[in-house]
């Protein structure tokens, strides 16, 4: 398997363009199944999760053309020939459960293997299933498969027991072709959900309350294929800002929506870093006096859990005491042991991490445990003294497009090489 070698201690400077948002693109690609005909999607990042999703919709009968150079994906969903998604296609990615909404809406049935993905907690699909039952689907679990059937989804009121981005997206996709009105309460307000809803509205869906906790979907009889450009990736944007901050460099990220990362920008400014923003860009530079901070991960517009790990990497180098409270996932500190190997001073107490800033991190052989934990190791390695070897980097292939090229262009010394068996 491939490895990254990173020689730390180089200040990052320059501009880094941000790719399309993985977490918006995945449900949007799947939502294209709701409209017979050709849909053209722009700003689609070339990532492993995207390629897996393309395989899934092709398995269901869609025809696709992916121009990875132009980041354009054309999907012809004129005919769906299958309503089953096997384990081999979903084992690496939890977002695969999104197919339930479109399949129930268009085919009235869905057989989906229970999904896999990052090992950061249970992330059960119970909310998805309870919501579809409210809309009139019968759900059975059989030999690792979710088997859903309906004579036709019908609008209803569903209050989500907890905020769930995945369930919000899935139920919106199921409800757009349901008969009557569906009211979803306690919805996720993440930009990715908003982007999906705007895509569906362009296709002819009638959705009110987009971006709020209460979404109302007025069912329509059919949707039409469209052309749509996916929003930029706020998590990638945040990761590169954190990379610039930890090296005490000056990084400008472009092709972004600054309000999508307001919680991160505000926290970096509070810690003493220089922050500037424009219409579609933001930059970070070293501050005169840096101080520790307290962060609690929360649903949007709070601090995103997907940036918790790389933010912790930065905090290991910020003087004083830093505290992170992880409220979203119960097992999202898998990067801590690896950061400690690099000289970080971190103590875990339940869902809290107490980070005492150190003067320098030291290079060490480390291993990615999941996508965002991997981002933390990359960020830490950029500042560490010596050469860090990072293994299991296939995790980062799921979420960061052209990572080596982008970091190299900003002055990082990073290479990708063939490595060992781990």
QUIGI-V66506 format. One line per field, one symbol per residue. phi: phi as a letter, one per 40 degrees, with the letter a starting at -180 (. if undefined). psi: psi as a letter, one per 20 degrees, with the letter a starting at -180 (. if undefined). A space follows every 50 residues. Layout:
BEGIN
phi: ???
psi: ???
END
This chain:
BEGIN
phi: .cbbbbccgcccahbbcccccdcccdccdcccccbchcbbbbgcccbccc cccccccccchcbbbbccccfbbbbbbdbbbabbbcddcbcbaccccdcd dccccbbgaabbcdcbhccbhcfccdcdccccccchccbbbafgbcbbba cicbdabbbccacbcccdccccccccbccgbbbbbgccbddccccdcccc ccchcbbbgdgbcbbbbcdbcabbcababcccccccdccccccccccfcb bbbbgbbdccbdccdcccccchccbbbbdbaabbacbcbcbcabbbcadd ccccccbcccccdcccbcdgcbbbbcbcbcbbbcccdcccdchcbbbbbg cbbbbccbcacbcacbbcbadcccccccccccbcchbcbbbfccccccbb cfdccccccchcbbbbbcbccc
psi: qqqppporjpppqaqopprqogihhghgghhhiiopapppprkoqnrghg hghghghhhiiqpqoonhhilppppokhppiqkporhhhihiohihihig ghghhhijqpopqprbbqmkrglqjgggghghhhjjqppqpoljqoopqq ipqpqrppophqpogghggghghhhhjqpappopqlqqjqhhgggghhgh ghijqopqjpjriopppoqrhrqqqrpqpqrqohggghghghggghikbn ppprlrohhhkhhgghghghijqppqqagkrqqqrqrgoqqrrppppqqp japphijgghhhgghijpqapqppooigqilkkiighhhhhjjqnpppnc jqpoooprgqqqqqprpphrghhhhghggghhiqpapppprlihghiiio plgggghghjjqnpqprpbbi.
END
